[in-house]
Amino acid sequence: MKIIQIDKNDRKHRRAFIQFPFDLYRQTPQWVPPMQMEMRKLFRPDYAFYQYGEAAFLLALDDDGQVLGRLTVANNHRYNDFHKTRTAFFYYFETVNDQAIANALFEHGFDWARQQGLDQVLGPKGLTVLDGFGLLVIGFDHRAAFGQPYNKDYYPAMIESLGFSKVKDIFTGRLDRDLKWPEKFTQAANLVTEKIGFTAPELHTKKEVRAVIEDFQMLYNESLAGPAGNAPLTDEDMANMVSQLLWIADPRLVKIIYKNNQPVGWILGYPDIGRALQKCKGRLLPFGWLQILLESKRSKWIDFNGIGIIEKYQRLGGTAILYSEVYKSVMKDDRYIHGEMLQMREENIHILLEASNLDIDFYKTHRQYERKL
């Protein structure tokens, strides 16, 4: 076995890096592939991340050149400048069930991080805001939502054997159409709406969604950037997010909560396209794009991949408004059967406290790890 760092100009190894999880999860119906087009962008010099960071892409190869594992280690200068840290991220970790391979990949990754002047490693955490984060530790029997990490059940033990320890857990909950929604919750949300003056206008067109992008960016940066351990979104980050999500969006599932015309909360929802990605194996061409577009029109599953409210209004009932809007989104018509509240951080106490009053099944847990170098 040998570990190599991919030369971004080496087409063979780029393809091998992208292809490996497709081979590894071939018999795993819960795994949802990424869009291969988006993965290929990782190796382009104009990829947005490289404006403020570097990344090393590693492959573990056997003596015949067959891939046994992969790993990405990244130095996000914008993150480190914002948080005053010297942190490396790891992401895209995949391997066959062999601890020695994991050890070799990470030792090379640790060496690269030390050469960058970094003193700790955090992950899994991706390069962009749309990359899922955390290692799945509970919920292996359930299909991943679009963009949500899925991994083999032996990964947590591997990571912990490498000296990583838990930073936090991240929960995913399921909200079904037949949820026993407490009427008092709706009454409380209506009372708060009237008393404080919240409004949540419904969006009907993608043009209207584009019109609130600036509000969404501001809210994300205020409610999630620092508290969630992220760096603020740049205009380029937003452009990348919009390009990936707008073509599958249902505008009714995107909500901005306002007070006196000032944005104070947000919900980002969209139809889940996981089944289409499984069918087309993540390829948009020649007809994958059509399968994905059709799935976005008929999917009965909503992904709520962001819910937040600025801290000032978290104790004034604003989170009740958010949940009420989520529930109304699921119940809007007969199309949707359930929604998934994706990756809610355990330190997000107010959001989780409100969830405890509802019949939401938190059936997946991802875990984020760190290790000192």
Summary of the structure (lengths in Angstrom):
residues: 373
radius of gyration: 20.7
end to end distance: 24.1
largest distance: 69.3
contacts: 1186
relative contact order: 0.16
helix: 41%
strand: 27%
